[in-house]
Amino acid sequence: MTIRIEVDPTACKAHGLCAELLPELIELDDWGYPVIADADVPRRLRPLARQAVSACPTLALRRRAAASAAVSQPRAQGSRAFRD
């Protein structure tokens, strides 16, 4: 299974904690809001991704299961994002 990180831009208040915890995948824009890499979370970074999601003070960050790049599948309606 592959994992992706996504942000809810309306919930985010630009605290920047996510970028401090996961700089390999998250950068901050000029206003301090996260810009998430359009890539799967490598297995070695999954513990840090879990920590970044858990540490978000506004619960704006999520991890979600993603379809493998090798097998492109449309996302089912009602697809479930999950939090650890």
C-alpha positions in Angstrom: 0.0 0.0 0.0 1.2 3.5 -0.7 0.6 6.5 1.5 0.2 10.2 0.6 0.0 13.3 2.7 -2.6 15.9 2.1 -3.7 19.2 3.7 -7.1 20.8 4.2 -6.3 24.4 3.2 -9.3 25.8 5.0 -8.4 24.2 8.3 -4.6 25.0 8.1 -3.5 28.1 10.1 0.1 28.0 9.0 1.7 26.9 12.2 4.5 25.2 10.1 5.0 22.3 12.5 4.4 19.8 9.7 7.3 21.2 7.7 9.6 21.0 10.7 8.7 17.4 11.2 8.7 16.2 7.6 10.9 18.6 5.6 11.6 15.9 3.0 8.0 16.2 1.7 6.6 19.5 3.1 7.8 23.0 2.4 6.3 26.2 3.5 5.2 28.9 1.0 5.9 32.6 1.4 2.9 32.9 3.9 3.9 29.9 5.9 1.3 27.4 4.5 2.4 23.9 3.6 3.2 22.8 0.1 3.0 19.0 0.0 5.2 17.1 -2.5 3.1 15.3 -5.0 4.7 11.9 -4.2 4.1 8.8 -2.2 5.5 8.8 1.3 8.6 6.5 1.3 8.4 3.7 3.7 11.4 5.1 5.7 9.5 8.4 6.2 6.2 6.9 7.3 6.8 7.2 11.0 7.7 10.9 10.5 4.6 11.4 8.4 2.5 9.8 11.1 4.1 12.2 13.7 3.5 15.2 11.5 -0.2 14.3 11.0 -0.6 13.7 14.8 1.1 17.0 15.7 -1.0 19.3 13.5 -2.7 21.6 16.0 -5.6 22.3 13.6 -6.0 18.7 12.3 -5.5 20.0 8.8 -3.0 17.3 7.8 -4.0 13.8 6.7 -2.5 10.6 5.6 -4.4 8.6 3.0 -3.9 5.3 1.2 -3.1 5.9 -2.5 -3.4 3.7 -5.5 0.0 2.4 -6.7 1.6 4.4 -9.5 2.0 1.2 -11.5 -1.8 0.5 -11.3 -3.7 3.6 -11.9 -7.2 3.3 -10.5 -9.8 6.0 -10.2 -10.5 7.0 -6.6 -13.8 5.6 -5.4 -16.4 8.0 -4.3 -16.4 8.2 -0.5 -12.8 7.1 -0.3 -11.7 7.2 3.3 -8.8 9.2 4.5 -7.4 7.9 7.7 -5.5 9.3 10.7 -3.0 7.5 12.8 
